[in-house]
Amino acid sequence: MDPKITKKIKTLNALTKIISDFKKKGKRVVQCHGVFDLVHLGHIRHFNLAKKEGDVLVVTITKNKYVKRGPGRPIFNEHLRAETLASLAITDYVCIIDAPTATESIKALKPDIYAKGIDYKRKEKDITGKIYEEEEAVKTVGGRLVFTDDITFSSSKLISDYLDVYPPRTIKYLKAIAKRYPIDFITDKLHSLKSLKALVIGDAIVDQYHYCVPMGKSSKEHLIANRYLSEESFAGGSLATANNIANLCGKADLLTVLGKEASFQDFIKSKLSPNIKPLFFYRPEENTIVKRRFVAKDTNRKLFEICYMKGEDISGQEEAKILNQLKKTIKNYDLVVVSDFGHGLLTKPIIKLICQKAKYLALNVQTNSANIGFNLVTKYPRANCVCIDQMELRFAAHDRSNNLRTQAKKIYKELKCQHIITTCGAYGSLCYSKSGGFHETPAFSYRVVDAIGAGDAFFAFVAPCFAKGMPQDLVSFIGNAVGSLAVQIVCNREPIEFVDLIKFITRLLK
């Protein structure tokens, strides 16, 4: 890299001292902030107008890990983005900010002017709401917020038009969805879900990842030896479903069962979203279910798994407590979301009560190593919405050869549901209803970090959308957008944030 360019790129600490010296000399400092993934004429005009407000132009950029615009973004990493901006004659300094917003850098640099594009002048249109925080920060340090008004381009649209890797079929699909549903319409529909009161019922699971480095075959045993590096725990199962639903619904209660001995209750509470009210019941003389996976650190490949569980139904005493709770409260919820992992919480009497009393019932009944062949969605007599993956659908239909459409119709009729949606991995999803027929939606992800938890996130967003009566094709699109974001997250490290979803949808449809 040219030394003249290198000299412009500074750390925040170094830049803070430089800016302080400039201000002592009476120089006016202007700060611009953004991702700047694809620098275009709109950015150049923005920088030129911003520089006219002062003497020194500082451009701060968001670090890669905080760019939440979906798979494949940013196109260019933070160092390439910084080099591009530093190559412009108009910029005096460039800094990579290790924070999700510009707020901390504003407080550190204390610019006289903080410049944003004209798109941000209508502050209520900023889906992140961060423009208010940034304006407050710049006022606090004695500066002011200005908006540059000139030609504008959408980086997301330019990337979608010229740099995206989606196949022609997916691009055609996205253009059709964009024509039917404007982004503001989708945002308003998702905001309307705040009125829903949801109850999540299901097995609590603590997922543990023990990161390792494979060393090679043991000289004395037929196994691969691994060196332990570190470990991480996640709130999985119904806990993950609840965390995702809490980003949509105004009220989200969670009914689940923990072990009395090693409950992990404090850990679980610390991982639940603030607007979740947990209703914990306890298995005596048992531990909360733990699924420990040994994971190759560099590739995120799962090497081995140990499940800490008994795999038995809850006791009659605990069942009676749960039935009593549901009899008193289930009528208060607009939506009951069942995440059934087949680990003993959802007994026949509890299933019967839920199916009889729930106003709107959304089901996700999962097949896993502990219950394969035994935990089928058909053990429920009815549902309004069923979310199931293609293997689980084949198990439920007892049919390994017929196409998914035939099987989906069969289960749809058997459960008397309004919608059934089947996830098909890299092939997207297939949704069916009697009124809407079949709707196929392609997948929007092309790089998978970790598939664990993606199905739970998909279900958590699809269920309230269907409960609110949103169109079938729009719900399928939203579900696949959520799934594409979820496979970029390790296990259930974090839920899909509402703002990140809107950003990704905006990118897809612009």
PyMOL commands that set and color helices and strands:
alter all, ss='L'
color gray80, all
select helices_A, chain A and resi 3-6+12-24+41-51+64-66+78-86+103-109+118-120+123-125+130-140+155-162+168-180+183-195+238-245+265-271+316-332+348-357+377-379+390-397+404-414+425-427+454-467+472-486+498-509
alter helices_A, ss='H'
color red, helices_A
select strands_A, chain A and resi 29-34+56-62+93-97+113-117+144-148+197-202+204-217+224-237+251-259+276-283+289-296+301-308+335-340+361-365+385-389+419-423+429-433+437-441
alter strands_A, ss='S'
color yellow, strands_A
deselect
rebuild
show_as cartoon
